[in-house]
Each structure stands twice: as C-alpha cells, then as structure tokens.
Amino acid sequence: MKKRTLKIISITIALLLGIAFIAKFGLSSLLRVYIEAGMGNCQKIPILCMAPTEEIINPVIDKEYAAELLSYKFPKMTVCMEKCFNVVQEMVKKVYYKKNKRFYKGSVIYVLYQEPNFFVQLFPQLKKYGVTDNYEFIKRLMYAKVTGIANINDAFFVIMKGIFTPDLGQQKNVKMAKFAVGEKKGFINYNFSKSGSYFDCNIVEADGGFFKLYIKDNDAKLDLTKVLTIITKIENTELN
C-alpha cells in the first residue's frame, strides 16, 4: 500500500512538473501548431504574419471627388460612393464578403455599423486584458501575428484576424496601414492588382462606434486618397 501511494504521488508530481514546463516554455509553440493546423501557416495565409507598417495621419482629402459621390442611406448609416459600385449594408453575423459574392459580380462595397463597445460586449472576458473599447479590439486584432503568440489571448486575436479579414486577393501583396482622418481612426488593409483592387477598412469614430467597409474594385478605379475621402463621408444616422 505504501509503495502504491508513493507511485501515485510520483506520477502526480511528474504530471504537474510536465504541465508547468509546458505552461512556461511550450505553450506558445503548442498554440502556434494548433492554429497552423486548423487555419493555415504564414505561407497559406500571409496576413496572419503581417501587421500595419504604414501610418496615415490627417491626409489631404479630395473635396472635388467627395462632391461627385452619391449618398446611400441605410437604417443605421449613410455612406457615399461612386455610382458604378453596388452598395450593400450587412450585419456582422453574416459572412457578407463570401455569401454575397455570387450576387455582386461587379464592383461592390459592403458596409456595416456596430455601436460603441460592441466587441467588448461580445467578448467581455477581454476586459481583464485591457480591451475596453472597439478601437482597442481592432488594434489588437490588426497587430496579431502567428509568430507573436505567447498565450491564449494572443491566439484568440490571431484566430479572429483570420475570420475577420475578407478576400483581399493575393495576400502576399497586401499592405496594412494605420490611419487617422478627422475624428475617425482605424486601419486599412489594401491590395492593388491588375485584376482589381481590394480595401478592408476598419473605422472607429469619436464616440467609439465601429464601421467596416469592404470594397472590391474590379476596375481599379480607387486609390487610398479616394478611399480615405469615402471614409470621411460615413455618418451614423442613429445620432441624427
């Protein structure tokens, strides 16, 4: 009986030491393997190993271009866009950029709005990690990288980045930029290519409300100046 008890104690101690070792030295590696097995590695999904490298602060806005845009009003927001684009409002619960792709073969802009603290309310456990508003959530998401995973919180944001990023064409050519224009700030992921341009705009306004614009520009008519001009024209109609 004594030998059996000593054996159980020895096994328990060995298991605890093994768990402690993994927690201290191997957790990040295990999480990386888990994510790469479930979602893909940096070669398959390059944006999972990318972060914003550009910063655009109060750029010059093309007022003449802004005056040419058409206004589209939706229940929660107003957005201005060129007439050659289909403009569609969606909800975050839908995989809007995948499900609706077959319905809009031409150039299209998908838009959505969520109220202040939407992501904090959706994932309240993140408060203890310092995520207290929409902007901090989006910031953590954009800077998340597979190569930077150290804990479960890091892994969560990498997974969310993979889910939250729409089709941007060849991801190895994607550029990520942080921006601030007027009272709006956020991040733009974009890709210019011969087959068309893509823009994934994540915008937080002064009161913390969140806009997302996903633009698929088949004819490559837009550039960053035009997209930033479009961003300045977005309005939350719930405030009016």
C-alpha positions in Angstrom: 0.0 0.0 0.0 2.9 2.3 0.9 4.6 1.6 -2.4 1.4 2.2 -4.3 0.9 5.5 -2.6 4.4 6.6 -3.4 3.9 5.6 -7.0 0.8 7.7 -7.3 2.5 10.7 -5.7 5.5 10.3 -8.0 3.2 10.2 -11.1 1.2 13.2 -9.9 4.4 15.2 -9.3 5.7 14.3 -12.7 2.5 15.3 -14.4 2.5 18.7 -12.5 6.1 19.3 -13.5 5.2 18.5 -17.1 2.3 20.8 -17.1 4.4 23.6 -15.5 7.1 23.1 -18.1 4.6 23.3 -21.0 3.0 26.4 -19.5 6.3 28.1 -19.1 8.2 27.0 -22.1 6.0 25.2 -24.6 2.5 26.9 -24.5 3.3 29.3 -27.3 4.7 26.6 -29.6 1.6 24.4 -28.9 -0.7 27.2 -29.7 1.1 28.0 -32.9 0.9 24.4 -34.0 -2.8 24.3 -33.1 -3.6 27.5 -35.2 -1.4 26.5 -38.1 -3.1 23.0 -38.2 -6.6 24.5 -38.0 -6.3 27.7 -40.1 -3.0 27.6 -42.0 0.5 28.9 -41.8 2.1 32.1 -43.0 2.6 30.7 -46.5 -1.1 29.8 -46.8 -2.5 32.9 -45.1 0.2 35.6 -45.2 -1.8 38.2 -43.4 -1.6 36.1 -40.2 2.1 37.1 -40.0 1.6 40.7 -41.1 0.9 43.9 -39.2 0.5 47.6 -40.1 3.7 49.1 -41.4 2.3 52.4 -42.7 0.8 55.4 -40.8 -1.5 57.9 -42.5 -2.3 60.9 -40.3 -4.8 63.6 -41.5 -4.2 63.2 -45.2 -5.4 65.7 -47.8 -8.9 65.0 -48.8 -10.1 65.3 -52.4 -13.1 67.7 -52.0 -13.9 67.7 -55.7 -14.1 63.9 -55.6 -16.2 64.0 -52.5 -18.7 66.3 -54.2 -19.1 63.7 -57.0 -20.1 60.8 -54.8 -23.7 59.6 -54.4 -25.2 59.3 -51.0 -26.7 55.9 -49.9 -28.9 55.9 -46.8 -29.4 52.8 -44.6 -31.2 52.2 -41.3 -28.0 52.8 -39.3 -25.7 54.7 -41.6 -25.1 56.8 -44.6 -22.2 56.2 -47.0 -21.1 58.0 -50.2 -19.8 56.1 -53.1 -19.3 56.2 -56.9 -22.3 55.3 -58.9 -20.6 52.3 -60.6 -20.4 50.4 -57.3 -23.1 48.2 -55.8 -23.5 49.4 -52.1 -24.8 46.8 -49.6 -25.3 47.1 -45.9 -24.7 43.9 -44.0 -24.7 42.6 -40.4 -21.7 41.2 -38.6 -23.5 37.9 -38.1 -23.3 37.2 -41.8 -20.2 36.2 -43.7 -21.1 39.0 -46.1 -18.0 39.1 -48.3 -18.3 35.3 -49.1 -22.0 34.5 -49.2 -23.0 37.5 -51.3 -20.1 37.3 -53.7 -22.1 35.4 -56.3 -24.8 38.1 -56.3 -22.5 41.1 -56.9 -20.1 40.1 -59.7 -19.2 43.8 -60.4 -17.5 46.3 -58.2 -19.1 46.3 -54.7 -18.8 47.9 -51.3 -20.2 46.1 -48.2 -20.8 48.4 -45.2 -21.8 47.7 -41.6 -22.0 49.6 -38.4 -21.8 48.5 -34.8 -22.4 50.5 -31.7 -19.7 51.6 -29.2 -18.3 48.7 -27.1 -19.8 46.1 -29.4 -16.8 43.9 -29.3 -16.3 44.3 -25.5 -19.9 43.2 -25.0 -19.5 40.3 -27.4 -16.3 39.1 -25.6 -16.5 40.5 -22.0 -13.6 38.3 -20.9 -11.2 40.5 -22.8 -11.7 43.4 -20.3 -9.1 41.8 -18.0 -6.6 42.1 -20.8 -7.1 45.8 -21.3 -9.6 45.6 -24.2 -12.2 48.2 -23.1 -13.5 49.6 -26.5 -13.9 48.9 -30.2 -10.7 50.6 -31.2 -8.5 48.6 -28.8 -10.1 45.4 -30.0 -9.4 46.2 -33.7 -5.9 47.4 -32.8 -5.1 44.1 -31.1 -6.6 42.2 -34.0 -4.6 44.0 -36.7 -1.3 43.6 -34.9 -1.9 39.9 -34.1 0.7 37.6 -35.6 1.2 33.8 -35.5 4.8 34.5 -34.8 4.0 36.6 -31.8 1.8 34.2 -30.0 2.8 33.8 -26.3 -0.6 33.0 -24.6 -4.2 32.1 -25.3 -5.2 35.8 -25.6 -2.7 36.2 -28.5 -4.0 33.1 -30.1 -7.6 34.4 -29.8 -6.8 37.6 -31.8 -4.9 35.6 -34.5 -7.9 33.4 -35.0 -10.2 36.5 -35.1 -7.9 38.1 -37.6 -8.3 35.2 -39.9 -12.1 35.2 -39.5 -12.4 39.0 -39.7 -10.3 39.6 -42.8 -12.2 39.4 -46.1 -10.9 38.4 -49.5 -8.0 40.6 -50.4 -6.7 38.8 -53.4 -3.1 37.7 -53.2 -2.4 38.3 -49.6 1.4 38.4 -50.0 0.8 41.8 -51.8 -1.4 43.2 -49.1 -0.4 46.4 -47.3 -1.6 47.3 -43.8 -1.9 50.9 -42.7 -3.0 52.7 -39.5 -4.9 55.9 -40.2 -6.5 58.9 -38.6 -8.6 61.4 -40.5 -10.8 64.0 -38.8 -12.5 62.3 -35.8 -12.2 58.9 -37.3 -9.3 56.4 -36.9 -8.6 52.8 -37.6 -6.8 50.5 -40.1 -6.9 49.9 -43.8 -5.7 46.7 -45.5 -5.4 47.1 -49.2 -4.1 45.4 -52.3 -3.7 46.9 -55.8 -3.6 44.4 -58.6 -4.1 44.0 -62.3 -7.3 42.1 -61.7 -8.7 44.8 -59.4 -8.2 46.4 -56.1 -9.3 45.5 -52.6 -9.8 47.6 -49.5 -10.7 46.4 -46.0 -11.4 49.4 -43.8 -11.9 49.2 -40.1 -13.0 52.5 -38.7 -13.8 53.8 -35.2 -15.5 57.2 -34.8 -15.1 59.6 -31.9 -17.8 58.1 -29.8 -16.4 54.6 -30.2 -18.9 53.4 -32.9 -17.4 51.0 -35.4 -17.7 50.9 -39.2 -16.4 48.3 -41.6 -16.1 48.9 -45.3 -15.1 46.1 -47.6 -14.5 47.3 -51.2 -13.9 45.1 -54.2 -12.9 47.4 -57.0 -12.8 45.3 -60.2 -11.8 48.2 -62.4 -9.1 49.5 -60.1 -10.7 53.0 -60.1 -9.9 53.8 -56.4 -6.7 54.8 -54.7 -6.0 55.5 -51.0 -6.9 59.2 -51.3 -10.3 58.3 -52.7 -10.9 55.6 -50.1 -10.0 58.0 -47.3 -12.3 60.6 -48.8 -15.1 58.0 -48.8 -14.3 57.2 -45.1 -14.8 60.9 -44.1 -18.3 60.9 -45.6 -19.6 58.0 -43.5 -22.2 59.0 -40.9 -24.0 57.2 -38.2 -27.7 58.1 -38.8 -28.7 56.9 -35.3 -27.1 60.1 -34.0 -29.2 62.3 -36.2 
